[in-house]
Amino acid sequence: MRIMMNTVSSRSWSLTAMGVLSAQCCARRAAHIRRLIRRDWPATAILLRADSHDGTSEVLDLCDSLRLHHVFGLSKNVRLREHVKTLEASTADRYARKGQKLRRFKSLSYAARSWSTDRRVIARVEVGPMGRDTRFIVTNLMGRNRCSGPTFPVSV
């Protein structure tokens, strides 16, 4: 696996881990990267971003214990779809009336069976000429932008 560190702006860095990782390996790498960053920049906020297959209970709990901000994709399921059914319908109706692509969001508290606690999930519902597209993420970020100071987005 390669770890690349790129300057994104004067206040932001990007670390990208290349390769396919198991959840356990992902958690170990995240902890190791956190130690490296905190050694030289102790006050820097760290944001871990990954796809849904990396957002296991172990990784989410590790992020909580290490005080890592995280944003993970979340696979769709019947329970999540129930939470956004009304939003999807109203967005589709509004699109049918206005004819312009629409994107709406909903924040909810959700707990997968394997998770140790309820977590914040954000749904993005988009309706346009290509149809309806609903996506979910799980995050511990609150508000629009709660990270102050330099941020290290870490993609695994």
ZIGI-V135847 format. One line per field, one symbol per residue. phi: phi as a letter, one per 40 degrees, with the letter a starting at -180 (. if undefined). psi: psi as a letter, one per 30 degrees, with the letter a starting at -180 (. if undefined). Layout:
phi: ???
psi: ???
This chain:
phi: .bbbbbccacbbbbbbcchcbccccdcccccccdccccccbccccbbcbaccccccdcccccdcccfccabbcbccaccccccbdcccccccccccccgbdbbbbabacabcdcccacbcbbbbbbbacchcbbbbbbabcbgcaccbgcbbcbcb
psi: kkkkjkkeafgklkkkkklkkleeeeeeeeeeeeeeefefifgkkkjjklleffhleeeeeeeefghkkkjklkkkleeeeefgeeeeeeeeeeeeefgkkkkllkklkkjleflflklkkkkjkkkafgakjklklklgkkaejfjkakkjkjk.
